[in-house]
């Protein structure tokens, strides 16, 4: 399962397109399902887990999976640039490409803003760089 906890994802990306694009690859839920135990329903609380920088796929299939089975759900934070660059498994690499190049699409308002910026740059030049998710403590995570 993939579960979106960060509101930033919903604010930046077209979530419906993301879910539709990956529907045959992974199951995506918008809320953590409830667990029934002794006839009572209880919401699963995700266990917070910090992936090592450039973690190999084996870390996710062993350590992270073990914690997920133990707690029912895990919350990976921070997650950007946490998966190793090289992936030997072609299926994982295919899924990575589907996510990065097909499933992730900016929301229409962001696309409209970026188009207007490009028009101004072409008219007035020469260039500009914008990071849409810059946060004050981002540099401490980037290393």
Backbone as ProteinMPNN parsed JSONL, in Angstrom:
{"seq_chain_A": "XXXXXXXXXXXXXXXXXXXXXXXXXXXXXXXXXXXXXXXXXXXXXXXXXXXXXXXXXXXXXXXXXXXXXXXXXXXXXXXXXXXXXXXXXXXXXXXXXXXXXXXXXXXXXXXXXXXXXXXXXXXXXXXXXXXXXXXXXXXXXXX", "coords_chain_A": {"N_chain_A": [[0.834, -1.192, 0.0], [0.393, 2.26, -0.676], [0.308, 5.229, 1.067], [-0.705, 8.516, 1.383], [0.57, 10.936, 3.423], [1.566, 13.434, 3.59], [0.498, 16.696, 3.199], [1.514, 18.316, 1.318], [1.968, 16.841, -1.005], [-0.613, 16.445, -2.069], [-1.185, 19.088, -2.602], [0.547, 19.776, -4.622], [0.794, 17.762, -6.628], [-1.198, 15.974, -9.094], [-3.262, 13.951, -7.72], [-5.295, 12.095, -8.357], [-4.597, 11.35, -10.98], [-2.119, 10.16, -10.44], [-2.883, 7.937, -8.856], [-4.549, 6.595, -10.696], [-2.711, 6.015, -12.76], [-0.932, 4.219, -11.536], [-2.505, 2.112, -10.737], [-2.496, -0.621, -11.474], [-0.092, -1.471, -10.595], [0.567, -0.935, -7.856], [-1.25, -0.863, -4.749], [-3.023, 1.884, -3.738], [-3.967, 3.845, -1.046], [-6.017, 6.334, 0.51], [-6.35, 6.701, 3.146], [-5.309, 5.164, 6.18], [-6.305, 1.864, 6.651], [-8.746, 0.549, 9.021], [-8.13, -1.7, 11.721], [-9.427, -4.771, 12.739], [-9.865, -6.092, 15.863], [-10.544, -8.385, 18.339], [-13.283, -7.949, 17.936], [-13.473, -5.2, 17.899], [-12.991, -2.176, 16.126], [-10.047, -0.561, 15.22], [-7.972, 2.147, 14.432], [-5.023, 1.818, 12.588], [-1.849, 2.778, 13.707], [0.744, 4.324, 12.144], [4.148, 3.352, 12.154], [6.945, 5.326, 12.604], [9.676, 5.487, 10.473], [12.996, 5.917, 9.541], [14.507, 5.9, 6.535], [17.773, 4.764, 5.563], [20.231, 6.891, 4.027], [20.377, 6.662, 0.518], [19.441, 3.997, 0.476], [19.588, 0.526, -0.256], [17.445, -1.546, -2.324], [17.093, -3.913, -0.974], [17.045, -3.15, 1.735], [14.49, -2.094, 2.027], [12.945, -4.336, 1.44], [13.574, -6.013, 3.49], [14.291, -4.865, 6.243], [12.428, -2.596, 6.386], [10.068, -3.884, 5.577], [9.827, -5.816, 7.592], [9.305, -4.189, 9.848], [6.888, -3.096, 8.986], [5.223, -5.333, 8.931], [5.268, -5.908, 11.624], [4.101, -3.612, 12.839], [1.903, -2.99, 11.272], [1.682, -0.74, 9.661], [3.914, 1.612, 8.159], [5.658, 4.727, 8.329], [7.593, 6.481, 6.27], [10.17, 8.712, 6.672], [12.581, 11.389, 6.489], [11.954, 11.194, 2.945], [12.863, 11.816, 0.351], [15.278, 11.185, -2.122], [16.138, 8.779, -1.001], [16.247, 6.185, -1.917], [18.522, 3.929, -3.353], [20.541, 4.848, -6.158], [21.184, 2.975, -8.177], [19.431, 0.212, -9.31], [19.13, -3.174, -9.403], [17.053, -4.939, -9.995], [14.891, -5.318, -12.63], [12.093, -4.967, -12.606], [11.56, -3.328, -10.38], [12.935, -1.09, -11.23], [11.439, -0.434, -13.485], [9.025, 0.266, -12.266], [9.865, 2.478, -10.787], [10.467, 4.251, -12.886], [7.904, 4.502, -14.022], [6.574, 5.837, -11.95], [8.11, 8.256, -11.696], [8.121, 9.349, -14.355], [5.62, 9.061, -15.506], [3.422, 8.856, -13.681], [3.618, 11.012, -11.852], [2.363, 14.156, -11.991], [2.036, 17.607, -12.232], [-0.371, 19.719, -10.542], [-3.096, 21.444, -12.202], [-3.085, 24.298, -11.65], [-0.419, 24.795, -10.958], [0.859, 24.042, -13.302], [-0.168, 26.007, -15.006], [0.916, 28.34, -13.843], [3.661, 27.779, -14.211], [3.796, 27.758, -16.999], [3.241, 30.447, -17.556], [5.479, 31.625, -16.396], [7.506, 30.576, -18.039], [6.768, 31.756, -20.474], [7.246, 34.48, -19.84], [9.999, 34.347, -19.351], [10.952, 33.645, -21.872], [10.273, 35.931, -23.245], [11.565, 37.97, -21.798], [13.915, 36.899, -20.766], [17.034, 36.03, -18.964], [17.04, 33.45, -17.576], [15.548, 31.41, -14.917], [15.275, 29.82, -11.72], [13.268, 27.68, -9.792], [12.289, 26.178, -6.76], [9.742, 24.212, -5.923], [9.028, 23.078, -3.489], [10.521, 24.128, -1.39], [11.796, 24.233, 1.836], [12.604, 25.675, 4.963], [14.335, 24.092, 6.554], [15.387, 22.337, 4.753], [17.992, 22.172, 3.701], [19.465, 20.974, 5.706], [18.656, 18.328, 5.552], [19.537, 17.66, 3.041], [22.272, 17.426, 3.113]], "CA_chain_A": [[0.0, 0.0, 0.0], [0.995, 3.585, -0.566], [-0.615, 6.125, 1.751], [-0.172, 9.864, 1.369], [0.343, 11.665, 4.659], [1.988, 14.828, 3.493], [-0.465, 17.515, 2.477], [2.225, 18.921, 0.204], [1.78, 16.025, -2.21], [-1.933, 16.784, -2.594], [-1.166, 20.465, -3.065], [1.445, 19.949, -5.762], [0.588, 16.773, -7.691], [-2.522, 15.494, -9.46], [-3.348, 12.684, -7.002], [-6.146, 11.163, -9.11], [-3.782, 10.833, -12.083], [-1.118, 9.291, -9.824], [-3.554, 6.687, -8.484], [-5.002, 5.942, -11.932], [-1.547, 5.531, -13.507], [-0.273, 3.114, -10.839], [-3.521, 1.195, -10.178], [-2.179, -2.027, -11.735], [1.236, -1.743, -10.043], [0.507, -0.916, -6.394], [-2.528, -0.421, -4.197], [-2.864, 3.176, -3.09], [-5.107, 4.196, -0.201], [-5.915, 7.709, 0.988], [-6.323, 6.668, 4.607], [-4.886, 3.854, 6.68], [-7.502, 1.113, 7.034], [-8.89, 0.171, 10.42], [-7.818, -3.084, 12.021], [-10.414, -5.324, 13.652], [-9.255, -6.962, 16.862], [-11.503, -8.701, 19.407], [-14.58, -7.365, 17.609], [-13.403, -3.737, 17.92], [-12.208, -1.574, 15.052], [-9.058, 0.391, 15.711], [-7.136, 2.688, 13.362], [-3.611, 1.447, 12.687], [-0.94, 3.92, 13.819], [1.959, 4.05, 11.386], [5.421, 3.435, 12.858], [7.846, 6.204, 11.863], [10.929, 4.824, 10.14], [13.866, 6.774, 8.724], [15.357, 5.102, 5.643], [19.154, 5.253, 5.425], [20.504, 7.579, 2.753], [20.694, 5.765, -0.596], [19.178, 2.628, 0.916], [19.363, -0.429, -1.345], [16.12, -2.148, -2.338], [17.065, -4.965, 0.05], [16.674, -2.57, 3.013], [13.029, -1.974, 2.028], [12.326, -5.666, 1.416], [13.889, -6.737, 4.731], [14.098, -4.043, 7.442], [11.166, -1.85, 6.341], [8.967, -4.854, 5.519], [9.721, -6.413, 8.927], [8.627, -3.202, 10.699], [5.512, -2.957, 8.521], [4.496, -6.515, 9.414], [5.202, -5.802, 13.077], [3.244, -2.51, 13.272], [0.736, -2.857, 10.403], [1.925, 0.361, 8.721], [5.116, 2.398, 8.451], [5.714, 6.07, 7.776], [8.99, 6.724, 5.923], [10.459, 10.137, 6.685], [12.258, 12.006, 5.201], [12.024, 10.145, 1.937], [13.468, 12.2, -0.923], [16.626, 10.684, -2.413], [16.485, 7.726, -0.048], [16.436, 4.916, -2.601], [19.801, 3.895, -4.071], [20.439, 5.195, -7.574], [21.236, 1.782, -9.02], [18.534, -0.871, -8.925], [19.389, -4.317, -10.276], [15.809, -5.599, -10.359], [14.246, -4.544, -13.701], [10.703, -4.646, -12.254], [11.61, -2.154, -9.507], [13.375, 0.035, -12.057], [10.281, -0.085, -14.32], [8.08, 0.96, -11.41], [10.458, 3.792, -10.496], [10.275, 5.079, -14.076], [6.463, 4.796, -14.141], [6.242, 6.867, -10.968], [8.785, 9.521, -11.994], [7.9, 9.914, -15.684], [4.244, 8.911, -15.972], [2.401, 9.051, -12.646], [3.72, 12.337, -11.23], [1.982, 15.264, -12.87], [1.666, 18.757, -11.419], [-1.765, 20.173, -10.585], [-3.289, 22.444, -13.268], [-2.684, 25.659, -11.276], [1.045, 24.862, -11.015], [1.209, 24.02, -14.73], [-0.501, 27.332, -15.549], [1.931, 29.264, -13.348], [4.944, 27.493, -14.87], [3.694, 28.207, -18.393], [3.364, 31.912, -17.578], [6.883, 31.936, -16.115], [8.273, 30.27, -19.253], [6.458, 32.811, -21.454], [7.974, 35.688, -19.444], [11.432, 34.115, -19.555], [11.23, 33.708, -23.317], [10.134, 37.314, -23.68], [12.47, 38.868, -21.094], [15.141, 36.168, -20.521], [17.584, 34.839, -19.594], [16.601, 32.198, -16.956], [15.145, 31.461, -13.508], [15.138, 28.497, -11.127], [12.334, 27.676, -8.668], [12.089, 24.898, -6.089], [8.364, 24.339, -5.464], [8.817, 22.565, -2.137], [11.612, 24.554, -0.53], [11.486, 24.429, 3.244], [13.761, 26.284, 5.62], [15.279, 23.107, 7.07], [15.687, 21.388, 3.682], [19.433, 22.011, 3.52], [19.992, 20.036, 6.711], [18.381, 16.971, 5.076], [20.243, 17.43, 1.777], [23.659, 17.062, 3.397]], "C_chain_A": [[0.867, 1.24, 0.0], [-0.073, 4.46, 0.065], [0.033, 7.493, 1.798], [-0.466, 10.557, 2.689], [0.686, 13.129, 4.485], [1.001, 15.609, 2.639], [0.206, 18.182, 1.282], [2.043, 18.152, -1.084], [0.449, 16.371, -2.871], [-1.965, 18.194, -3.167], [-0.36, 20.682, -4.323], [1.087, 19.032, -6.93], [-0.879, 16.41, -7.892], [-2.665, 14.074, -8.904], [-4.186, 11.663, -7.774], [-5.385, 10.543, -10.278], [-2.741, 9.84, -11.568], [-1.726, 7.921, -9.51], [-3.971, 5.906, -9.72], [-3.828, 5.317, -12.693], [-0.933, 4.288, -12.871], [-1.234, 2.039, -10.337], [-3.231, -0.277, -10.422], [-0.83, -2.441, -11.137], [1.239, -1.86, -8.523], [-0.886, -0.481, -5.963], [-2.275, 0.857, -3.412], [-4.135, 3.464, -2.302], [-4.914, 5.623, 0.301], [-6.037, 7.81, 2.498], [-5.948, 5.25, 5.036], [-6.141, 3.1, 7.124], [-7.534, 0.796, 8.53], [-8.61, -1.32, 10.563], [-8.873, -3.596, 13.008], [-9.745, -6.343, 14.559], [-10.245, -7.14, 18.007], [-12.86, -8.024, 19.193], [-14.615, -5.85, 17.619], [-12.536, -3.246, 16.774], [-11.296, -0.509, 15.634], [-8.2, 0.845, 14.537], [-5.683, 2.313, 13.611], [-2.781, 2.727, 12.775], [0.373, 3.546, 13.134], [3.199, 4.273, 12.25], [6.366, 4.286, 12.01], [9.21, 5.545, 11.707], [11.741, 5.725, 9.218], [14.751, 5.896, 7.838], [16.785, 5.649, 5.619], [19.328, 5.95, 4.069], [20.957, 6.559, 1.72], [20.525, 4.296, -0.206], [18.989, 1.707, -0.283], [17.945, -1.004, -1.24], [16.005, -3.198, -1.238], [16.703, -4.415, 1.426], [15.146, -2.479, 3.137], [12.352, -3.339, 2.103], [12.656, -6.493, 2.657], [13.512, -5.876, 5.939], [12.736, -3.336, 7.461], [9.969, -2.801, 6.338], [8.744, -5.507, 6.886], [8.956, -5.471, 9.869], [7.165, -3.033, 10.285], [4.665, -4.135, 9.001], [4.282, -6.438, 10.928], [4.17, -4.767, 13.537], [1.984, -2.337, 12.424], [0.883, -1.766, 9.364], [3.209, 1.068, 9.132], [5.009, 3.742, 7.747], [7.19, 6.374, 7.537], [9.232, 8.227, 5.847], [11.924, 10.397, 7.018], [12.547, 10.999, 4.106], [12.737, 10.535, 0.644], [14.912, 11.712, -1.006], [17.058, 9.574, -1.467], [16.693, 6.37, -0.706], [17.73, 4.979, -3.406], [19.58, 4.182, -5.56], [20.368, 3.955, -8.469], [20.313, 0.701, -8.46], [18.744, -2.006, -9.915], [18.118, -4.991, -10.772], [15.074, -4.78, -11.418], [12.793, -4.165, -13.38], [10.646, -3.425, -11.343], [12.01, -0.915, -10.314], [12.221, 0.504, -12.957], [9.275, 0.72, -13.499], [8.597, 2.363, -11.063], [10.241, 4.739, -11.676], [8.804, 5.453, -14.267], [6.062, 5.905, -13.167], [6.816, 8.211, -11.41], [8.375, 10.162, -13.316], [6.47, 9.793, -16.192], [3.221, 9.297, -14.911], [2.436, 10.451, -12.022], [3.424, 13.424, -12.258], [1.524, 16.408, -11.968], [0.185, 19.082, -11.572], [-1.896, 21.265, -11.648], [-2.849, 23.859, -12.894], [-1.169, 25.828, -11.312], [1.512, 24.855, -12.47], [0.952, 25.386, -15.361], [0.535, 28.36, -15.129], [3.262, 29.041, -14.059], [4.928, 27.924, -16.33], [3.839, 29.719, -18.491], [4.802, 32.339, -17.293], [7.735, 31.69, -17.356], [8.016, 31.328, -20.323], [7.224, 34.096, -21.131], [9.472, 35.528, -19.665], [11.802, 34.204, -21.025], [11.177, 35.143, -23.823], [11.206, 38.219, -23.076], [13.83, 38.256, -20.791], [15.865, 36.584, -19.266], [17.146, 33.524, -18.934], [16.22, 32.433, -15.495], [15.037, 30.024, -13.012], [14.242, 28.6, -9.9], [12.263, 26.276, -8.092], [10.725, 24.986, -5.426], [8.142, 23.883, -4.025], [9.936, 22.977, -1.191], [11.1, 24.779, 0.884], [12.756, 24.898, 3.919], [14.783, 25.258, 6.115], [15.714, 22.088, 6.015], [17.196, 21.141, 3.527], [20.038, 21.045, 4.53], [19.742, 18.589, 6.298], [19.194, 16.635, 3.824], [21.712, 17.08, 1.976], [24.658, 18.037, 2.955]], "O_chain_A": [[1.941, 1.266, 0.601], [-1.229, 4.436, -0.357], [1.187, 7.624, 2.205], [-1.63, 10.747, 3.04], [0.133, 13.978, 5.184], [0.705, 15.233, 1.505], [-0.472, 18.571, 0.331], [1.97, 18.754, -2.155], [0.386, 16.568, -4.085], [-2.699, 18.459, -4.12], [-0.563, 21.673, -5.024], [1.076, 19.464, -8.083], [-1.692, 16.526, -6.975], [-2.241, 13.11, -9.54], [-3.823, 10.489, -7.837], [-5.512, 9.346, -10.537], [-2.509, 8.801, -12.186], [-1.159, 6.884, -9.852], [-3.771, 4.693, -9.787], [-3.949, 4.208, -13.212], [-0.464, 3.398, -13.58], [-0.827, 1.148, -9.592], [-3.682, -1.117, -9.644], [-0.468, -3.617, -11.168], [1.842, -2.777, -7.968], [-1.605, 0.182, -6.71], [-1.417, 0.901, -2.531], [-5.243, 3.343, -2.825], [-3.784, 6.071, 0.494], [-5.849, 8.884, 3.068], [-6.235, 4.275, 4.342], [-6.948, 3.632, 7.886], [-6.505, 0.777, 9.206], [-8.828, -2.098, 9.634], [-9.175, -2.929, 13.998], [-9.146, -7.315, 14.101], [-10.726, -6.162, 18.578], [-13.502, -7.583, 20.147], [-15.667, -5.258, 17.376], [-11.486, -3.818, 16.482], [-11.716, 0.33, 16.43], [-7.752, 0.023, 13.738], [-5.175, 2.474, 14.721], [-2.993, 3.658, 11.997], [1.025, 2.571, 13.507], [3.289, 5.258, 12.983], [6.566, 4.0, 10.829], [9.818, 5.104, 12.683], [11.221, 6.234, 8.225], [15.65, 5.221, 8.34], [16.983, 6.863, 5.651], [18.646, 5.624, 3.097], [21.802, 5.707, 1.994], [21.37, 3.459, -0.524], [18.297, 2.072, -1.234], [17.327, -0.946, -0.178], [14.942, -3.355, -0.638], [16.108, -5.137, 2.225], [14.58, -2.747, 4.197], [11.314, -3.489, 2.747], [12.08, -7.563, 2.855], [12.504, -6.146, 6.592], [11.982, -3.458, 8.426], [8.972, -2.552, 7.017], [7.603, -5.726, 7.291], [8.066, -5.908, 10.599], [6.298, -2.848, 11.139], [3.524, -3.953, 9.427], [3.243, -6.853, 11.441], [3.446, -5.001, 14.505], [1.079, -1.604, 12.823], [0.278, -1.846, 8.295], [3.549, 1.115, 10.314], [4.358, 3.872, 6.71], [7.957, 6.509, 8.49], [8.592, 8.931, 5.067], [12.477, 9.634, 7.81], [13.303, 10.051, 4.317], [13.176, 9.653, -0.094], [15.668, 11.827, -0.041], [18.245, 9.452, -1.166], [17.275, 5.48, -0.085], [18.0, 5.981, -4.068], [18.561, 3.801, -6.136], [19.575, 3.906, -9.409], [20.406, 0.329, -7.291], [18.56, -1.83, -11.119], [18.11, -5.558, -11.864], [14.669, -3.651, -11.138], [12.318, -3.13, -13.848], [9.774, -2.572, -11.513], [11.479, 0.174, -10.096], [12.048, 1.705, -13.165], [8.739, 1.724, -13.967], [7.827, 3.323, -11.053], [9.873, 5.898, -11.485], [8.491, 6.588, -14.629], [5.3, 6.804, -13.522], [6.085, 9.198, -11.491], [8.288, 11.386, -13.402], [6.142, 10.378, -17.224], [2.253, 9.995, -15.213], [1.387, 11.009, -11.699], [4.135, 13.584, -13.25], [0.725, 16.206, -11.053], [-0.434, 18.767, -12.588], [-0.916, 21.94, -11.964], [-2.292, 24.563, -13.737], [-0.682, 26.902, -11.663], [2.444, 25.573, -12.831], [1.759, 25.868, -16.156], [0.988, 29.161, -15.947], [3.919, 30.0, -14.464], [5.938, 28.404, -16.844], [4.488, 30.221, -19.408], [5.292, 33.304, -17.879], [8.594, 32.507, -17.69], [8.948, 31.753, -21.007], [7.784, 34.729, -22.025], [10.141, 36.46, -20.113], [12.837, 34.768, -21.383], [11.934, 35.527, -24.714], [11.704, 39.126, -23.743], [14.801, 38.983, -20.582], [15.354, 37.436, -18.54], [16.896, 32.553, -19.65], [16.512, 33.477, -14.912], [14.744, 29.115, -13.789], [14.421, 29.487, -9.066], [12.185, 25.297, -8.833], [10.55, 25.744, -4.472], [7.152, 24.274, -3.406], [10.263, 22.227, -0.271], [10.084, 25.443, 1.089], [13.859, 24.554, 3.493], [15.983, 25.533, 6.095], [16.343, 21.083, 6.349], [17.616, 20.016, 3.253], [21.023, 20.371, 4.23], [20.525, 17.706, 6.649], [19.502, 15.47, 3.573], [22.33, 16.493, 1.088], [25.855, 17.825, 3.147]]}, "name": "protein", "num_of_chains": 1, "seq": "XXXXXXXXXXXXXXXXXXXXXXXXXXXXXXXXXXXXXXXXXXXXXXXXXXXXXXXXXXXXXXXXXXXXXXXXXXXXXXXXXXXXXXXXXXXXXXXXXXXXXXXXXXXXXXXXXXXXXXXXXXXXXXXXXXXXXXXXXXXXXXX"}
